[in-house]
Amino acid sequence: MRWQFRRASTFQQQARLAVTLAWVAGYTNVVALVASGLAVSNLTATTTRVGESIGTGDLAAVGLLGWVLGWFLIGAFVSGLLAALARVRGWGRVHGWPMAIEAVTLTVFAVCIEVFAEHRASPDEVMSGHLLWVTTASGCFSMGLQNATITRISGGVVRTTHVTGVITDLGLELAKAVVPPAPAADAPETPRGWRGWVATHQRLVLLSCILASFLFGGMLAPLAYRLMEGWMMFAPVAFLLWIIVQDRVNPIRGEAP
C-alpha cells in the first residue's frame, strides 16, 4: 500500500476528512432506513434484494431498488466528472465542489424528511409515493458523491459510506501488525522496520476511527429522530457547509498518486 501523498494532500488531511464524513453517512443511512425502509449508503443488501425481486417477479420492487442503485451510481459519476474537470482545468481544490453539491442534495433529502414527519399518520408509517422516490434519489446521490470523492482523494485507500471494506481492511492490517510482511522482490521500497510499523499503525487508527465515526452517526440518528423529527437532517447539512468553509482555509489539493 502506497502512503506517499502529494505534499498539499497529506495523510492527516485525508484521514480527517474521511473520519468526519463517515458519521454523516451512518447518520443519513439510519434516517433513510427509519423513514423509507431503504438504505442509501450501503448497496450490498439493495443489490441482493434486486436479485430476489427479479427471481420472484416483483417488478415494482425491481424498479424502486434499481432507482436506488442508479442514483448512487450517478453520484459517483458526478464526483469523477468533477475530479476530471479539476485536473484538466487546473482547479486546486479536489473536494470543495463535490461537498457543495452534496450539501445541496442533502438539503433536498432533509426537506423530504421534514415533509414526511409533518404529514405521516403514525410514528410507524413508512414513506411512499413520489416523496419516497425523491428522498431515495437525493440520499443515494449524496452518498455516491461522497464515497467517490473520498475514494479519489485517498487513492482508493478508504471509503466512508459503508464498512464492509473497512472491517476487512482492519483485519488485514491487524495481521500485518502481528506479522510484518517481507518486502516483495519487485518492490524493494516496501516500508520495513520502523517505517513499516508506523504505516501499518496509521492505517489501523484511520480504519478504526472511520468505523467508530460511522457507528456514532448510526447511534446519533435515532436519538435525533425522536427529539427533532424532520429537522434532524439539518445538522449534517450544516456540518458539510463547515467542511466547505474549512476547504477555503486549508484546502486538500490533488489526489493520492
FIKOLZA-1660 file (N, C-alpha, C; in steps of 0.1 Angstrom, whole numbers, plus 5000, padded with zeros to 4 digits):
% residues 257
   i   px   py   pz ch aa at
   1 5008 4988 5000  A  M  N
   1 5000 5000 5000  A  M CA
   1 5009 5012 5000  A  M  C
   2 5007 5022 4991  A  R  N
   2 5015 5034 4990  A  R CA
   2 5009 5045 4999  A  R  C
   3 5018 5051 5006  A  W  N
   3 5014 5061 5015  A  W CA
   3 5021 5075 5012  A  W  C
   4 5028 5076 5001  A  Q  N
   4 5034 5088 4997  A  Q CA
   4 5024 5097 4989  A  Q  C
   5 5018 5107 4996  A  F  N
   5 5008 5116 4990  A  F CA
   5 5015 5129 4986  A  F  C
   6 5008 5135 4977  A  R  N
   6 5013 5148 4972  A  R CA
   6 5013 5158 4984  A  R  C
   7 5023 5167 4985  A  R  N
   7 5026 5175 4996  A  R CA
   7 5014 5182 5002  A  R  C
   8 5006 5188 4993  A  A  N
   8 4994 5196 4997  A  A CA
   8 4982 5187 5001  A  A  C
   9 4983 5174 4999  A  S  N
   9 4972 5165 5002  A  S CA
   9 4977 5154 5011  A  S  C
  10 4979 5158 5024  A  T  N
  10 4986 5149 5033  A  T CA
  10 4977 5138 5039  A  T  C
  11 4983 5128 5044  A  F  N
  11 4976 5117 5051  A  F CA
  11 4967 5123 5062  A  F  C
  12 4972 5132 5069  A  Q  N
  12 4964 5138 5080  A  Q CA
  12 4951 5145 5075  A  Q  C
  13 4953 5152 5064  A  Q  N
  13 4941 5159 5058  A  Q CA
  13 4931 5149 5053  A  Q  C
  14 4935 5139 5046  A  Q  N
  14 4926 5129 5041  A  Q CA
  14 4919 5121 5052  A  Q  C
  15 4927 5117 5062  A  A  N
  15 4922 5110 5073  A  A CA
  15 4911 5118 5081  A  A  C
  16 4914 5131 5083  A  R  N
  16 4904 5139 5090  A  R CA
  16 4891 5140 5082  A  R  C
  17 4892 5142 5069  A  L  N
  17 4880 5143 5060  A  L CA
  17 4872 5130 5060  A  L  C
  18 4879 5119 5059  A  A  N
  18 4872 5106 5058  A  A CA
  18 4865 5103 5071  A  A  C
  19 4872 5106 5083  A  V  N
  19 4866 5103 5096  A  V CA
  19 4854 5112 5098  A  V  C
  20 4855 5124 5095  A  T  N
  20 4844 5134 5098  A  T CA
  20 4832 5131 5089  A  T  C
  21 4834 5126 5077  A  L  N
  21 4823 5124 5068  A  L CA
  21 4817 5110 5070  A  L  C
  22 4823 5101 5077  A  A  N
  22 4818 5088 5079  A  A CA
  22 4805 5088 5088  A  A  C
  23 4805 5097 5098  A  W  N
  23 4793 5098 5106  A  W CA
  23 4781 5104 5099  A  W  C
  24 4784 5112 5089  A  V  N
  24 4773 5118 5080  A  V CA
  24 4766 5106 5073  A  V  C
  25 4775 5097 5068  A  A  N
  25 4769 5085 5060  A  A CA
  25 4761 5076 5070  A  A  C
  26 4767 5073 5081  A  G  N
  26 4760 5065 5091  A  G CA
  26 4747 5071 5095  A  G  C
  27 4747 5084 5098  A  Y  N
  27 4735 5091 5102  A  Y CA
  27 4724 5091 5091  A  Y  C
  28 4728 5095 5079  A  T  N
  28 4719 5096 5068  A  T CA
  28 4713 5082 5065  A  T  C
  29 4721 5072 5066  A  N  N
  29 4716 5058 5063  A  N CA
  29 4705 5054 5073  A  N  C
  30 4707 5057 5085  A  V  N
  30 4697 5053 5095  A  V CA
  30 4684 5061 5093  A  V  C
  31 4686 5074 5090  A  V  N
  31 4674 5082 5088  A  V CA
  31 4666 5077 5076  A  V  C
  32 4673 5073 5065  A  A  N
  32 4666 5067 5053  A  A CA
  32 4659 5054 5057  A  A  C
  33 4666 5046 5065  A  L  N
  33 4660 5033 5069  A  L CA
  33 4648 5035 5077  A  L  C
  34 4648 5044 5086  A  V  N
  34 4636 5046 5095  A  V CA
  34 4625 5052 5087  A  V  C
  35 4628 5062 5078  A  A  N
  35 4617 5069 5071  A  A CA
  35 4612 5060 5059  A  A  C
  36 4621 5053 5052  A  S  N
  36 4616 5047 5040  A  S CA
  36 4618 5032 5039  A  S  C
  37 4626 5026 5049  A  G  N
  37 4629 5012 5049  A  G CA
  37 4640 5008 5039  A  G  C
  38 4646 5018 5033  A  L  N
  38 4657 5016 5023  A  L CA
  38 4670 5022 5027  A  L  C
  39 4681 5015 5025  A  A  N
  39 4694 5020 5028  A  A CA
  39 4698 5029 5016  A  A  C
  40 4706 5040 5019  A  V  N
  40 4711 5048 5008  A  V CA
  40 4726 5049 5007  A  V  C
  41 4733 5043 5017  A  S  N
  41 4748 5044 5017  A  S CA
  41 4754 5030 5015  A  S  C
  42 4747 5020 5017  A  N  N
  42 4752 5006 5015  A  N CA
  42 4744 4998 5006  A  N  C
  43 4749 4995 4994  A  L  N
  43 4741 4989 4984  A  L CA
  43 4742 4974 4982  A  L  C
  44 4749 4967 4991  A  T  N
  44 4751 4953 4990  A  T CA
  44 4737 4946 4992  A  T  C
  45 4730 4950 5003  A  A  N
  45 4717 4944 5006  A  A CA
  45 4707 4948 4995  A  A  C
  46 4708 4960 4990  A  T  N
  46 4699 4965 4980  A  T CA
  46 4701 4957 4967  A  T  C
  47 4713 4954 4963  A  T  N
  47 4716 4946 4951  A  T CA
  47 4711 4932 4953  A  T  C
  48 4712 4927 4965  A  T  N
  48 4707 4913 4968  A  T CA
  48 4692 4913 4967  A  T  C
  49 4685 4924 4971  A  R  N
  49 4671 4924 4970  A  R CA
  49 4666 4926 4956  A  R  C
  50 4674 4932 4947  A  V  N
  50 4671 4933 4933  A  V CA
  50 4671 4919 4927  A  V  C
  51 4681 4911 4930  A  G  N
  51 4681 4897 4925  A  G CA
  51 4670 4889 4930  A  G  C
  52 4666 4891 4943  A  E  N
  52 4655 4884 4948  A  E CA
  52 4642 4888 4942  A  E  C
  53 4640 4901 4939  A  S  N
  53 4628 4906 4933  A  S CA
  53 4627 4902 4919  A  S  C
  54 4638 4901 4912  A  I  N
  54 4637 4896 4898  A  I CA
  54 4633 4881 4898  A  I  C
  55 4639 4874 4908  A  G  N
  55 4635 4860 4909  A  G CA
  55 4621 4857 4912  A  G  C
  56 4615 4866 4920  A  T  N
  56 4601 4864 4924  A  T CA
  56 4591 4871 4915  A  T  C
  57 4597 4879 4905  A  G  N
  57 4588 4886 4896  A  G CA
  57 4582 4898 4901  A  G  C
  58 4587 4904 4912  A  D  N
  58 4582 4917 4918  A  D CA
  58 4588 4928 4910  A  D  C
  59 4582 4932 4899  A  L  N
  59 4588 4943 4891  A  L CA
  59 4587 4956 4897  A  L  C
  60 4577 4959 4906  A  A  N
  60 4576 4972 4913  A  A CA
  60 4589 4974 4922  A  A  C
  61 4592 4963 4929  A  A  N
  61 4604 4964 4938  A  A CA
  61 4617 4965 4930  A  A  C
  62 4617 4958 4918  A  V  N
  62 4629 4959 4910  A  V CA
  62 4631 4974 4905  A  V  C
  63 4620 4980 4901  A  G  N
  63 4621 4994 4897  A  G CA
  63 4626 5003 4908  A  G  C
  64 4620 5002 4920  A  L  N
  64 4624 5011 4931  A  L CA
  64 4639 5008 4935  A  L  C
  65 4642 4996 4936  A  L  N
  65 4656 4992 4940  A  L CA
  65 4666 4996 4930  A  L  C
  66 4662 4994 4917  A  G  N
  66 4671 4999 4906  A  G CA
  66 4673 5014 4906  A  G  C
  67 4662 5021 4910  A  W  N
  67 4663 5036 4911  A  W CA
  67 4673 5039 4922  A  W  C
  68 4673 5032 4933  A  V  N
  68 4683 5035 4944  A  V CA
  68 4697 5033 4939  A  V  C
  69 4699 5021 4932  A  L  N
  69 4713 5018 4927  A  L CA
  69 4717 5029 4917  A  L  C
  70 4708 5032 4908  A  G  N
  70 4711 5042 4898  A  G CA
  70 4716 5055 4903  A  G  C
  71 4709 5060 4913  A  W  N
  71 4712 5074 4918  A  W CA
  71 4726 5074 4926  A  W  C
  72 4729 5063 4932  A  F  N
  72 4742 5062 4938  A  F CA
  72 4753 5062 4928  A  F  C
  73 4750 5055 4917  A  L  N
  73 4760 5054 4905  A  L CA
  73 4761 5068 4899  A  L  C
  74 4750 5075 4898  A  I  N
  74 4751 5089 4892  A  I CA
  74 4759 5098 4901  A  I  C
  75 4757 5097 4914  A  G  N
  75 4765 5105 4924  A  G CA
  75 4780 5102 4922  A  G  C
  76 4784 5089 4921  A  A  N
  76 4798 5086 4919  A  A CA
  76 4803 5091 4906  A  A  C
  77 4795 5091 4895  A  F  N
  77 4798 5096 4882  A  F CA
  77 4801 5111 4883  A  F  C
  78 4792 5118 4889  A  V  N
  78 4794 5133 4890  A  V CA
  78 4807 5136 4898  A  V  C
  79 4810 5129 4908  A  S  N
  79 4823 5131 4915  A  S CA
  79 4835 5129 4906  A  S  C
  80 4834 5118 4899  A  G  N
  80 4845 5115 4889  A  G CA
  80 4846 5126 4879  A  G  C
  81 4835 5130 4874  A  L  N
  81 4835 5141 4864  A  L CA
  81 4841 5154 4869  A  L  C
  82 4837 5157 4881  A  L  N
  82 4843 5170 4887  A  L CA
  82 4858 5168 4889  A  L  C
  83 4862 5156 4893  A  A  N
  83 4877 5154 4895  A  A CA
  83 4884 5155 4882  A  A  C
  84 4878 5150 4871  A  A  N
  84 4884 5151 4858  A  A CA
  84 4885 5165 4853  A  A  C
  85 4874 5173 4856  A  L  N
  85 4874 5187 4852  A  L CA
  85 4885 5195 4860  A  L  C
  86 4886 5191 4873  A  A  N
  86 4896 5198 4881  A  A CA
  86 4910 5196 4876  A  A  C
  87 4912 5183 4871  A  R  N
  87 4926 5180 4866  A  R CA
  87 4928 5187 4853  A  R  C
  88 4919 5188 4844  A  V  N
  88 4920 5194 4831  A  V CA
  88 4922 5209 4832  A  V  C
  89 4914 5215 4841  A  R  N
  89 4913 5229 4842  A  R CA
  89 4923 5235 4853  A  R  C
  90 4929 5226 4860  A  G  N
  90 4939 5231 4870  A  G CA
  90 4933 5236 4882  A  G  C
  91 4921 5232 4886  A  W  N
  91 4915 5236 4898  A  W CA
  91 4923 5230 4910  A  W  C
  92 4925 5238 4920  A  G  N
  92 4933 5234 4931  A  G CA
  92 4926 5225 4941  A  G  C
  93 4913 5228 4944  A  R  N
  93 4906 5221 4954  A  R CA
  93 4899 5209 4948  A  R  C
  94 4901 5197 4955  A  V  N
  94 4896 5185 4950  A  V CA
  94 4881 5182 4954  A  V  C
  95 4878 5186 4967  A  H  N
  95 4866 5182 4972  A  H CA
  95 4856 5193 4975  A  H  C
  96 4860 5205 4972  A  G  N
  96 4851 5217 4975  A  G CA
  96 4838 5216 4968  A  G  C
  97 4838 5214 4955  A  W  N
  97 4826 5214 4947  A  W CA
  97 4818 5201 4950  A  W  C
  98 4823 5189 4951  A  P  N
  98 4815 5178 4955  A  P CA
  98 4808 5180 4968  A  P  C
  99 4815 5185 4978  A  M  N
  99 4809 5187 4991  A  M CA
  99 4798 5198 4990  A  M  C
 100 4800 5208 4982  A  A  N
 100 4789 5218 4980  A  A CA
 100 4777 5212 4974  A  A  C
 101 4779 5203 4964  A  I  N
 101 4767 5196 4957  A  I CA
 101 4761 5187 4967  A  I  C
 102 4769 5180 4975  A  E  N
 102 4763 5171 4985  A  E CA
 102 4755 5179 4995  A  E  C
 103 4759 5190 4999  A  A  N
 103 4752 5199 5008  A  A CA
 103 4738 5202 5003  A  A  C
 104 4738 5205 4989  A  V  N
 104 4725 5209 4983  A  V CA
 104 4716 5196 4982  A  V  C
 105 4721 5185 4978  A  T  N
 105 4713 5173 4977  A  T CA
 105 4708 5168 4990  A  T  C
 106 4717 5169 5001  A  L  N
 106 4712 5165 5014  A  L CA
 106 4702 5175 5020  A  L  C
 107 4702 5187 5015  A  T  N
 107 4692 5197 5019  A  T CA
 107 4679 5192 5013  A  T  C
 108 4679 5187 5001  A  V  N
 108 4666 5182 4995  A  V CA
 108 4662 5170 5003  A  V  C
 109 4671 5161 5006  A  F  N
 109 4668 5150 5015  A  F CA
 109 4662 5154 5028  A  F  C
 110 4668 5164 5034  A  A  N
 110 4663 5169 5047  A  A CA
 110 4649 5175 5046  A  A  C
 111 4646 5182 5035  A  V  N
 111 4633 5188 5033  A  V CA
 111 4622 5177 5031  A  V  C
 112 4626 5166 5024  A  C  N
 112 4617 5155 5022  A  C CA
 112 4614 5148 5036  A  C  C
 113 4624 5147 5044  A  I  N
 113 4622 5141 5057  A  I CA
 113 4613 5149 5066  A  I  C
 114 4615 5163 5065  A  E  N
 114 4606 5172 5072  A  E CA
 114 4592 5171 5068  A  E  C
 115 4590 5171 5055  A  V  N
 115 4576 5169 5049  A  V CA
 115 4570 5156 5054  A  V  C
 116 4577 5146 5053  A  F  N
 116 4572 5133 5058  A  F CA
 116 4568 5133 5073  A  F  C
 117 4577 5139 5081  A  A  N
 117 4575 5139 5095  A  A CA
 117 4562 5147 5098  A  A  C
 118 4559 5157 5091  A  E  N
 118 4548 5166 5093  A  E CA
 118 4535 5159 5089  A  E  C
 119 4535 5151 5079  A  H  N
 119 4523 5145 5073  A  H CA
 119 4520 5131 5076  A  H  C
 120 4529 5124 5082  A  R  N
 120 4527 5109 5085  A  R CA
 120 4516 5108 5095  A  R  C
 121 4508 5097 5093  A  A  N
 121 4497 5095 5101  A  A CA
 121 4500 5088 5115  A  A  C
 122 4511 5081 5115  A  S  N
 122 4516 5075 5128  A  S CA
 122 4531 5073 5128  A  S  C
 123 4537 5072 5140  A  P  N
 123 4551 5070 5140  A  P CA
 123 4557 5058 5133  A  P  C
 124 4549 5048 5130  A  D  N
 124 4553 5036 5124  A  D CA
 124 4551 5037 5108  A  D  C
 125 4546 5047 5103  A  E  N
 125 4543 5048 5089  A  E CA
 125 4556 5049 5081  A  E  C
 126 4557 5043 5070  A  V  N
 126 4568 5043 5061  A  V CA
 126 4565 5052 5049  A  V  C
 127 4575 5059 5044  A  M  N
 127 4573 5068 5033  A  M CA
 127 4569 5060 5020  A  M  C
 128 4561 5067 5012  A  S  N
 128 4557 5061 4999  A  S CA
 128 4554 5071 4989  A  S  C
 129 4550 5067 4977  A  G  N
 129 4546 5077 4966  A  G CA
 129 4558 5085 4961  A  G  C
 130 4555 5096 4955  A  H  N
 130 4566 5105 4949  A  H CA
 130 4576 5109 4959  A  H  C
 131 4572 5111 4972  A  L  N
 131 4582 5116 4982  A  L CA
 131 4592 5105 4984  A  L  C
 132 4589 5092 4984  A  L  N
 132 4598 5082 4985  A  L CA
 132 4609 5082 4974  A  L  C
 133 4604 5084 4962  A  W  N
 133 4614 5084 4950  A  W CA
 133 4623 5096 4951  A  W  C
 134 4618 5108 4955  A  V  N
 134 4627 5120 4956  A  V CA
 134 4637 5118 4968  A  V  C
 135 4632 5113 4979  A  T  N
 135 4640 5111 4991  A  T CA
 135 4652 5101 4988  A  T  C
 136 4649 5090 4982  A  T  N
 136 4659 5080 4980  A  T CA
 136 4669 5085 4969  A  T  C
 137 4664 5092 4959  A  A  N
 137 4673 5097 4949  A  A CA
 137 4683 5107 4955  A  A  C
 138 4678 5117 4963  A  S  N
 138 4687 5127 4969  A  S CA
 138 4697 5120 4978  A  S  C
 139 4692 5111 4987  A  G  N
 139 4701 5104 4996  A  G CA
 139 4711 5096 4990  A  G  C
 140 4707 5088 4980  A  C  N
 140 4717 5079 4973  A  C CA
 140 4727 5087 4965  A  C  C
 141 4722 5098 4958  A  F  N
 141 4731 5106 4950  A  F CA
 141 4742 5112 4960  A  F  C
 142 4738 5117 4971  A  S  N
 142 4747 5123 4981  A  S CA
 142 4757 5113 4985  A  S  C
 143 4753 5101 4989  A  M  N
 143 4762 5091 4994  A  M CA
 143 4772 5086 4983  A  M  C
 144 4767 5085 4971  A  G  N
 144 4776 5081 4960  A  G CA
 144 4786 5091 4957  A  G  C
 145 4782 5104 4957  A  L  N
 145 4791 5115 4955  A  L CA
 145 4802 5116 4966  A  L  C
 146 4797 5114 4978  A  Q  N
 146 4807 5115 4990  A  Q CA
 146 4817 5103 4989  A  Q  C
 147 4812 5091 4987  A  N  N
 147 4821 5080 4987  A  N CA
 147 4831 5080 4976  A  N  C
 148 4827 5084 4964  A  A  N
 148 4836 5085 4953  A  A CA
 148 4846 5096 4955  A  A  C
 149 4842 5107 4961  A  T  N
 149 4851 5118 4963  A  T CA
 149 4863 5114 4973  A  T  C
 150 4859 5107 4984  A  I  N
 150 4869 5103 4993  A  I CA
 150 4878 5092 4987  A  I  C
 151 4872 5084 4978  A  T  N
 151 4880 5073 4971  A  T CA
 151 4890 5080 4963  A  T  C
 152 4886 5090 4955  A  R  N
 152 4896 5097 4946  A  R CA
 152 4907 5104 4954  A  R  C
 153 4903 5110 4965  A  I  N
 153 4913 5118 4973  A  I CA
 153 4923 5108 4979  A  I  C
 154 4919 5097 4984  A  S  N
 154 4927 5087 4991  A  S CA
 154 4934 5077 4982  A  S  C
 155 4931 5078 4969  A  G  N
 155 4936 5068 4960  A  G CA
 155 4931 5054 4963  A  G  C
 156 4918 5053 4967  A  G  N
 156 4911 5040 4969  A  G CA
 156 4915 5034 4983  A  G  C
 157 4921 5042 4991  A  V  N
 157 4925 5036 5004  A  V CA
 157 4914 5035 5014  A  V  C
 158 4904 5044 5014  A  V  N
 158 4893 5044 5023  A  V CA
 158 4880 5047 5016  A  V  C
 159 4869 5042 5023  A  R  N
 159 4855 5045 5019  A  R CA
 159 4849 5051 5032  A  R  C
 160 4838 5058 5030  A  T  N
 160 4831 5064 5041  A  T CA
 160 4816 5060 5042  A  T  C
 161 4810 5054 5032  A  T  N
 161 4796 5052 5033  A  T CA
 161 4792 5038 5036  A  T  C
 162 4802 5029 5038  A  H  N
 162 4799 5015 5042  A  H CA
 162 4811 5010 5049  A  H  C
 163 4809 4999 5056  A  V  N
 163 4820 4995 5065  A  V CA
 163 4825 4980 5062  A  V  C
 164 4819 4974 5052  A  T  N
 164 4824 4960 5049  A  T CA
 164 4839 4960 5045  A  T  C
 165 4843 4969 5036  A  G  N
 165 4857 4970 5032  A  G CA
 165 4865 4975 5044  A  G  C
 166 4860 4984 5052  A  V  N
 166 4867 4990 5063  A  V CA
 166 4871 4979 5073  A  V  C
 167 4861 4970 5076  A  I  N
 167 4863 4959 5086  A  I CA
 167 4873 4949 5080  A  I  C
 168 4871 4946 5067  A  T  N
 168 4880 4937 5060  A  T CA
 168 4895 4942 5061  A  T  C
 169 4897 4955 5057  A  D  N
 169 4910 4961 5057  A  D CA
 169 4915 4961 5072  A  D  C
 170 4907 4963 5081  A  L  N
 170 4911 4964 5095  A  L CA
 170 4917 4950 5099  A  L  C
 171 4910 4939 5095  A  G  N
 171 4915 4926 5098  A  G CA
 171 4929 4924 5091  A  G  C
 172 4930 4928 5079  A  L  N
 172 4943 4926 5072  A  L CA
 172 4954 4934 5078  A  L  C
 173 4951 4947 5082  A  E  N
 173 4961 4955 5089  A  E CA
 173 4965 4949 5102  A  E  C
 174 4956 4943 5110  A  L  N
 174 4959 4937 5122  A  L CA
 174 4969 4925 5120  A  L  C
 175 4966 4918 5109  A  A  N
 175 4976 4907 5106  A  A CA
 175 4990 4912 5103  A  A  C
 176 4990 4924 5096  A  K  N
 176 5003 4930 5093  A  K CA
 176 5010 4935 5106  A  K  C
 177 5002 4939 5115  A  A  N
 177 5008 4944 5128  A  A CA
 177 5014 4933 5136  A  A  C
 178 5008 4921 5135  A  V  N
 178 5013 4909 5142  A  V CA
 178 5025 4903 5135  A  V  C
 179 5024 4901 5121  A  V  N
 179 5035 4896 5113  A  V CA
 179 5038 4905 5102  A  V  C
 180 5047 4914 5103  A  P  N
 180 5050 4924 5093  A  P CA
 180 5054 4916 5080  A  P  C
 181 5049 4921 5068  A  P  N
 181 5053 4914 5056  A  P CA
 181 5067 4917 5051  A  P  C
 182 5073 4907 5045  A  A  N
 182 5087 4910 5039  A  A CA
 182 5085 4917 5027  A  A  C
 183 5095 4926 5023  A  P  N
 183 5094 4933 5010  A  P CA
 183 5094 4924 4998  A  P  C
 184 5085 4927 4988  A  A  N
 184 5084 4919 4976  A  A CA
 184 5097 4921 4968  A  A  C
 185 5100 4910 4960  A  A  N
 185 5113 4911 4952  A  A CA
 185 5112 4922 4942  A  A  C
 186 5100 4925 4937  A  D  N
 186 5099 4936 4927  A  D CA
 186 5095 4949 4933  A  D  C
 187 5095 4950 4946  A  A  N
 187 5091 4962 4953  A  A CA
 187 5100 4964 4965  A  A  C
 188 5113 4966 4963  A  P  N
 188 5123 4967 4974  A  P CA
 188 5120 4980 4982  A  P  C
 189 5112 4989 4977  A  E  N
 189 5109 5001 4985  A  E CA
 189 5099 4999 4996  A  E  C
 190 5093 4987 4997  A  T  N
 190 5082 4984 5006  A  T CA
 190 5087 4988 5020  A  T  C
 191 5080 4996 5028  A  P  N
 191 5084 5001 5041  A  P CA
 191 5087 4989 5050  A  P  C
 192 5098 4989 5057  A  R  N
 192 5101 4979 5067  A  R CA
 192 5105 4986 5080  A  R  C
 193 5107 4978 5090  A  G  N
 193 5111 4983 5103  A  G CA
 193 5102 4993 5108  A  G  C
 194 5108 5004 5113  A  W  N
 194 5100 5015 5120  A  W CA
 194 5090 5021 5110  A  W  C
 195 5095 5024 5097  A  R  N
 195 5086 5030 5087  A  R CA
 195 5074 5021 5084  A  R  C
 196 5076 5008 5083  A  G  N
 196 5065 4999 5081  A  G CA
 196 5056 4998 5092  A  G  C
 197 5061 4998 5104  A  W  N
 197 5053 4998 5116  A  W CA
 197 5044 5010 5117  A  W  C
 198 5050 5022 5115  A  V  N
 198 5042 5034 5115  A  V CA
 198 5031 5034 5105  A  V  C
 199 5034 5030 5092  A  A  N
 199 5024 5030 5082  A  A CA
 199 5012 5021 5085  A  A  C
 200 5015 5009 5091  A  T  N
 200 5005 4999 5095  A  T CA
 200 4996 5005 5106  A  T  C
 201 5003 5011 5116  A  H  N
 201 4995 5016 5127  A  H CA
 201 4987 5028 5124  A  H  C
 202 4993 5036 5115  A  Q  N
 202 4985 5048 5110  A  Q CA
 202 4972 5043 5104  A  Q  C
 203 4973 5033 5095  A  R  N
 203 4961 5028 5088  A  R CA
 203 4952 5021 5098  A  R  C
 204 4957 5014 5108  A  L  N
 204 4948 5008 5118  A  L CA
 204 4940 5019 5126  A  L  C
 205 4947 5030 5129  A  V  N
 205 4940 5040 5136  A  V CA
 205 4929 5047 5127  A  V  C
 206 4933 5049 5114  A  L  N
 206 4924 5055 5105  A  L CA
 206 4911 5046 5103  A  L  C
 207 4913 5033 5100  A  L  N
 207 4902 5025 5098  A  L CA
 207 4893 5023 5111  A  L  C
 208 4899 5023 5122  A  S  N
 208 4892 5022 5135  A  S CA
 208 4884 5034 5137  A  S  C
 209 4889 5046 5134  A  C  N
 209 4882 5058 5136  A  C CA
 209 4871 5060 5126  A  C  C
 210 4873 5055 5113  A  I  N
 210 4862 5056 5104  A  I CA
 210 4850 5047 5108  A  I  C
 211 4853 5035 5113  A  L  N
 211 4843 5026 5118  A  L CA
 211 4836 5032 5130  A  L  C
 212 4843 5038 5139  A  A  N
 212 4837 5044 5151  A  A CA
 212 4828 5056 5147  A  A  C
 213 4833 5064 5137  A  S  N
 213 4825 5075 5133  A  S CA
 213 4812 5071 5126  A  S  C
 214 4813 5060 5118  A  F  N
 214 4801 5055 5111  A  F CA
 214 4791 5050 5122  A  F  C
 215 4796 5043 5132  A  L  N
 215 4787 5038 5143  A  L CA
 215 4781 5050 5151  A  L  C
 216 4789 5060 5153  A  F  N
 216 4785 5072 5160  A  F CA
 216 4773 5078 5153  A  F  C
 217 4774 5080 5140  A  G  N
 217 4763 5086 5132  A  G CA
 217 4751 5077 5133  A  G  C
 218 4753 5064 5132  A  G  N
 218 4741 5055 5133  A  G CA
 218 4735 5055 5146  A  G  C
 219 4743 5057 5157  A  M  N
 219 4737 5058 5170  A  M CA
 219 4730 5071 5173  A  M  C
 220 4736 5082 5167  A  L  N
 220 4730 5095 5169  A  L CA
 220 4717 5097 5162  A  L  C
 221 4715 5091 5151  A  A  N
 221 4703 5094 5142  A  A CA
 221 4690 5090 5149  A  A  C
 222 4689 5078 5156  A  P  N
 222 4676 5075 5162  A  P CA
 222 4673 5085 5174  A  P  C
 223 4683 5089 5181  A  L  N
 223 4681 5099 5191  A  L CA
 223 4676 5112 5186  A  L  C
 224 4682 5117 5175  A  A  N
 224 4678 5129 5169  A  A CA
 224 4664 5128 5162  A  A  C
 225 4661 5116 5157  A  Y  N
 225 4648 5114 5151  A  Y CA
 225 4637 5115 5161  A  Y  C
 226 4639 5110 5173  A  R  N
 226 4629 5112 5184  A  R CA
 226 4628 5126 5189  A  R  C
 227 4639 5133 5190  A  L  N
 227 4639 5146 5196  A  L CA
 227 4635 5157 5186  A  L  C
 228 4640 5156 5173  A  M  N
 228 4638 5167 5163  A  M CA
 228 4629 5163 5152  A  M  C
 229 4627 5150 5150  A  E  N
 229 4619 5145 5138  A  E CA
 229 4625 5151 5125  A  E  C
 230 4616 5158 5118  A  G  N
 230 4620 5163 5105  A  G CA
 230 4633 5171 5104  A  G  C
 231 4635 5179 5115  A  W  N
 231 4647 5188 5114  A  W CA
 231 4660 5181 5116  A  W  C
 232 4660 5168 5118  A  M  N
 232 4672 5161 5122  A  M CA
 232 4683 5162 5111  A  M  C
 233 4679 5163 5099  A  M  N
 233 4689 5162 5088  A  M CA
 233 4697 5175 5086  A  M  C
 234 4692 5186 5092  A  F  N
 234 4699 5198 5090  A  F CA
 234 4713 5199 5097  A  F  C
 235 4715 5191 5107  A  A  N
 235 4728 5190 5114  A  A CA
 235 4739 5185 5104  A  A  C
 236 4737 5174 5096  A  P  N
 236 4747 5170 5087  A  P CA
 236 4749 5181 5076  A  P  C
 237 4738 5187 5071  A  V  N
 237 4740 5198 5061  A  V CA
 237 4748 5209 5066  A  V  C
 238 4746 5213 5079  A  A  N
 238 4754 5224 5085  A  A CA
 238 4769 5219 5086  A  A  C
 239 4771 5207 5089  A  F  N
 239 4784 5201 5090  A  F CA
 239 4792 5202 5077  A  F  C
 240 4784 5198 5066  A  L  N
 240 4790 5199 5053  A  L CA
 240 4794 5213 5049  A  L  C
 241 4786 5223 5053  A  L  N
 241 4789 5237 5050  A  L CA
 241 4802 5241 5057  A  L  C
 242 4803 5236 5069  A  W  N
 242 4815 5239 5077  A  W CA
 242 4828 5233 5070  A  W  C
 243 4826 5221 5064  A  I  N
 243 4837 5215 5057  A  I CA
 243 4841 5223 5045  A  I  C
 244 4831 5229 5038  A  I  N
 244 4834 5237 5027  A  I CA
 244 4841 5250 5031  A  I  C
 245 4838 5255 5042  A  V  N
 245 4845 5267 5047  A  V CA
 245 4859 5263 5051  A  V  C
 246 4861 5252 5057  A  Q  N
 246 4875 5247 5060  A  Q CA
 246 4883 5245 5048  A  Q  C
 247 4877 5241 5037  A  D  N
 247 4884 5239 5024  A  D CA
 247 4889 5252 5019  A  D  C
 248 4882 5263 5022  A  R  N
 248 4887 5276 5017  A  R CA
 248 4899 5280 5025  A  R  C
 249 4900 5275 5038  A  V  N
 249 4911 5279 5047  A  V CA
 249 4923 5270 5045  A  V  C
 250 4920 5257 5044  A  N  N
 250 4931 5247 5043  A  N CA
 250 4928 5236 5033  A  N  C
 251 4928 5239 5020  A  P  N
 251 4923 5230 5010  A  P CA
 251 4932 5218 5008  A  P  C
 252 4925 5207 5005  A  I  N
 252 4932 5195 5000  A  I CA
 252 4934 5196 4985  A  I  C
 253 4946 5197 4981  A  R  N
 253 4949 5199 4966  A  R CA
 253 4955 5186 4961  A  R  C
 254 4949 5181 4950  A  G  N
 254 4954 5169 4943  A  G CA
 254 4948 5157 4950  A  G  C
 255 4953 5145 4945  A  E  N
 255 4948 5132 4949  A  E CA
 255 4960 5124 4952  A  E  C
 256 4958 5113 4959  A  A  N
 256 4968 5103 4961  A  A CA
 256 4973 5098 4947  A  A  C
 257 4986 5096 4946  A  P  N
 257 4991 5091 4933  A  P CA
 257 4987 5077 4930  A  P  C
% end
